[in-house]
Amino acid sequence: MNYIWEVVGRQPTGQQPSGADTVQKLCDRVASSTLLEDRRDAVRALKSLSKKYRMEVGTMAMDHLVRILQSDRTDTEILGYALDTLYNIVCSDEEEEPADDSEEESQQKQEDDLGSQFSEKFIGEPDNITLLLTLLEEFDFHVRWPGVKLLTALLKSQCAPVQSIVLVSPMGVSRLMDLLADSREVIRNDGLLLLQQLTKGNTAIQKIVAFENAFERLLEIIKEEGSSDGGIVVEDCLLLLLNLLKNNSSNQNFFKEGSYIQKMKPWFEVGDDNSGWSAQKVTNLHLMLQLVRVMVSPVNAPGATASCQKAMFQCGLLQQLCTILMATGVPADILTETINTVSEVIRGSEVNQDYFASVNAPSNPPRPAIVVLLMSMVNERQPFVLRCAVLYCFQCFLYKNHKGQGEIVATLLPSTIDASSISAGQLLCGGLFSADSLSNWCAAVALAHALQDNLTQKEQLLRVQLATSLGKPPVSLLQQCTNILSQGDKLERRGSRVQTKVGLLMLLCTWISNCPIAVMHFLHNQDNVPFLTAQISENLGEDERLVQGLCALLLGICIYYNDNSLENYTKEKLKQLIEKRIGKENFVEKLGFITKHELYSRAAQKPQPIFSAPEHMLFDHEFTKLIKELEGMITKAVLKSSEEEKQEEEVKKTLEQHDSIITQYNALIREQDCQINELKEQVASLSSRSETLQNTVTQQLSQIQQHKDQYNILKLKLGKDAPVNGLQTEEQSQLREQLEELQRQHQLLQTQLTERDALITGLKAEATPSTDSSPSDVTELQRELEELKAQLKSQSAEITELQREKQELLRASHATGSEVAVCEELESRLSAQTAEALKLKEEVQALLQRKEVMEKELSSASSTAAIMQTEKSQLQHELQESKREQDDLLMLLADQDQKILSLRHRLKALGETIEDEDDLDARDQFDDDDEEECDE
């Protein structure tokens, strides 16, 4: 106190000022001091007074402290004092204990209200929370630690408003996540407490924290701290994990996809010596088991639960839990929670259920784990919560497990009973007929789950026979259950007749529902229907109303699922009996007692049987579903009159007739549908094949077009490069000179040919040109010409001989006159021969002219042949070039086909459908035809 007076500036006198005055002076000092040291001392003094004078400091100094946080950011010491002062104001820590409990409660309530008021005042300005988040970035211990504690206290007092401010603050959650990476354990541990408060009930913040790598960091801390053997830090990490995962499907999926389930397995490794578990280890392991249950809770989405169950089996987590289940020395509450955890891990999972059925307890001889658990369930000396857990485990084992249901029922059948060992069926029967009402109820519910939605096992259970006493014939299990129900006086002596009756009635209702054979067996006993009607019609107390409702439900099931095979108990006769003995309205009212019971709604909420006391154990979750399903149908069936029944029967007969016709048409339609579906499948396959082929053809055409384009580009490039890379200008001049020389030689030869044929040029006018002449015609004409020449020569020789004879005759004419006539005769003969010679000359001239024309044509044909030969050589050269180019294209196509073949193999390896080789051959033939057409 002297220190405070030094700060205020005066010494204490006889009359000391009040705490409010002192606080006021300190606030003035904080507000008016210009020196940082003065403000720091004043804030330190306020901190020392903040616990004793909490009201005064909170009322007068809060605004000044906030201004200190805003203005003196550079001085970590004054920031630490201000944050500690604010923490003392808003936190409701109690140092002094009052004298009695009433004063303690009253003072605690006042402090809580005061802290809530100051917290509300502080967060009234959202900027204050933002300022606090900014200060948490300061690494100095004296700033960060008080800031974490202050924000935690604000979250405890005003959780939702602070969460909303943090959520909209930039990088607000990220700044808080950085606390987990702080090397100082005090800050890290308080950061865990802060995140626990921050993530309560806020899904958005939970997702942000999870995606800030919270799972990885928390699991590392748990491992560093020793897992289940760790201390309070492990507990805080587990509580934070529960906040992040519970009722948050997004985070659960992220946890599973991140393979964090596999990292939970080492938590449950227990040694052989399980004695002396610490309280902290029990707490840690309990939270770890709860974390597993959160991932496989029945309230989660079925798909998410199934995937988590599969992951837990594959990583060995289920096997580890079963090891704890069968271990010795495990505390009772851990054993109970382990049973509940195993129950939900195997619920609805066929693989996990099969594994659990194969687990044996480490006993001599080994016994199945199911048998060992059932022994605990029917043992009245076991804790109540443990017996409830075993029942839940048995229910989860049979949930949607027809194989397991058959195995349980098989242990009750005469052909499979083994007298040397205890079976599950024997334990259930023993519990069903024991003196303990809780064992009766648990065994009845367990046996009902073995029949749930399984018509085959309901019929098989009718074969079970029980030996009641020596010398008496065995009775069926169904009959024994009804006998116990009817023996009310014996149940009175057991002390809890309601619980036993409810259990047996639930078993019977489950057994005979949707099973006409079981209904017939039940009605075959003449005492059953009178007992039910008597129970329903009586006016019993409040506790017995539930029994009346269940009896009404059982009788209603006998009506609804009655196949009228028993003449005395047909549907109509049972309805008449109800109308006479009970009354339809009264029957429906008694039936409604079930759903109106206060314990009915509790049991309908969750599959796990959770009861505060043994006497509250009345309803089973699956049975509540059966009631919802049957109540309306039974009510409707009972309230119908006989006329309505007849009308319905007539309508049913008519409908059956129509149904038979419709069945025929349906068969025809189904057949046609099958044909249509087959045709549709064929069309679809052909369409898909056509599309595939079309796509392939398109691809091949595009590839061919690409190759053609590439070929044309190369051809153009080669054409452009030919003048440069081919003949040079000098070589071209030489070729031109050679060409001119050849032309001169050709002209010379042409001149020689003209001079050679000069003899027959005179016959040119008389010859008839023939454009159709050929070398063979020319040869024939030459032959005829030679013959004519030969004739002409012979004629010339004859003329010469005649002229010679004429000369001789003329010489002789002078001698004699008689010779004159002879000379005239010779002259006429000579004239005739001359005319004939002229005629032959004309013919020769015509033939020579024709020969000349044909020679020209021959020369023209020769030149044409030479030109053709030249063109032939050029074409052959181009053909060779085309062949070389074709070979190049074939090589490119071969490479392409090799690539296509490798791609086809890869597609086949990947499971894709590939077209047949025939289709490829057809496509190739199609491409070849196209190329031939293009060449033509």
Secondary structure as UniProt FT lines:
FT   HELIX           2..8
FT   HELIX           19..32
FT   HELIX           36..49
FT   TURN            50..53
FT   HELIX           54..71
FT   TURN            73..74
FT   HELIX           76..90
FT   HELIX           101..122
FT   TURN            123..124
FT   HELIX           126..135
FT   TURN            136..137
FT   HELIX           141..157
FT   HELIX           159..168
FT   TURN            170..171
FT   HELIX           172..177
FT   HELIX           178..181
FT   HELIX           185..198
FT   TURN            199..201
FT   HELIX           203..209
FT   HELIX           210..214
FT   HELIX           215..224
FT   TURN            225..226
FT   HELIX           227..229
FT   HELIX           232..245
FT   TURN            246..247
FT   HELIX           249..257
FT   TURN            258..259
FT   HELIX           262..268
FT   HELIX           279..295
FT   TURN            298..299
FT   HELIX           302..314
FT   TURN            315..316
FT   HELIX           317..326
FT   HELIX           332..346
FT   TURN            347..348
FT   HELIX           350..358
FT   STRAND          360..361
FT   STRAND          367..368
FT   HELIX           369..377
FT   TURN            380..381
FT   HELIX           384..398
FT   TURN            399..400
FT   HELIX           402..410
FT   TURN            411..412
FT   HELIX           414..416
FT   TURN            419..420
FT   HELIX           424..432
FT   HELIX           437..451
FT   TURN            452..453
FT   HELIX           455..461
FT   TURN            462..463
FT   STRAND          465..466
FT   TURN            470..471
FT   STRAND          475..476
FT   HELIX           477..486
FT   HELIX           488..494
FT   HELIX           497..512
FT   TURN            513..514
FT   HELIX           516..524
FT   TURN            526..527
FT   HELIX           528..537
FT   TURN            542..544
FT   HELIX           545..560
FT   HELIX           567..569
FT   HELIX           571..581
FT   HELIX           584..591
FT   HELIX           593..596
FT   HELIX           598..605
FT   HELIX           614..616
FT   HELIX           621..639
FT   HELIX           642..725
FT   HELIX           729..756
FT   HELIX           758..763
FT   TURN            764..766
FT   TURN            771..772
FT   HELIX           775..813
FT   TURN            814..815
FT   HELIX           819..909
FT   TURN            910..911
FT   HELIX           917..935
//
